[in-house]
């Protein structure tokens, strides 16, 4: 794969911000930010629905004089090819870092390894891992607009979708009609993305993505609580899978969680169901109205709902009033009409 020119200062700034601080104190480093996933400037791609991402792989050597060759190989390219990492320079002097920037299609989950002096090794910085059926381990990353489950299993996703439907306004009444119309008129790529998700705005997909990176420390909360919810629902409805339980039962469970009093909830595993519900609500609303590149708000559907809902009064001639949420002016093409912002 042809590598893009390396921005040495940008890589050094990024590593200094997220790796070079005192690693003896928890929370001082953020290795989940590696490899560096960034939007491609729109000037470099023409009329693309989802422009590729610039992905910068970073290797940190043990010493500046370590001259072993380092390359990266993965399924974002031909597996028999590799991309060589070059020394990151500061003031024409070598640093501890090697890096390479390549363009990778957005919306995907990818596996990779480093080849160090001929030996394949996992990325020692990036904590994300995938174990194949063969038992082999690979480092992994996902690009913007990823709609592939990363952190949660299918049964967990189905329960999460039902719970978040009690939080979001998009599955009943006029809001459901709005969503149906929005996706009917949307472009093909947006329709396909929405079809793969459990919800119209992809809040569950957003949660799944952030649990692998920004909110990875909360993955254990979801794993424990979704298992507890699964047990509660199966005890209440022994003949049904949790995904088949009626909406009234989910509403009852939601209200009990809000009251911090769920019968048959094992408080020895997780003390407060209300705390988990508050966490879930925060993540759900973030997913519904965040930038679509983070996995939710597919095609800007959440923003479009706000745009159509919050408007000035109708004009005297009967024409609709101006929207109070003109998001397209701020967003990049093709989501919006801003030629300067690129996501």
Buried (B, 14 or more C-beta within 10 A) or exposed (E): BEBBEBBBEBBBEBBEEBBBEEEEEEEEBEBBBBBBBBBBEBEEBEEBBBBBBBBBBBBBBEEEEBEEEBBBBBEBBEEEEBBEBBBBBEEEEBBBBBBBBBBBEBBBBBBBBBBBEEEEEBBEBBEBEEEEEEEEEBBBBBBBBBBEBBBBEEBBBBBBBBBBBBBBBBBEEEBEEBBEEBBEEBEEBBBEBBEEBBBBBBBBBBBBBBBBBBBBEBBEBBBBBBBBBBBBBBEBBEEEEBBEBEEEBBEEBBEBBBEBEBEEBEEEEBEBBBBBBEBBBEBBBBBBBBBBBBBBBBBBBBBBBBBBBEEEEEEEEEEEEEBEBEBBEEBBBBBBEBEEBBB
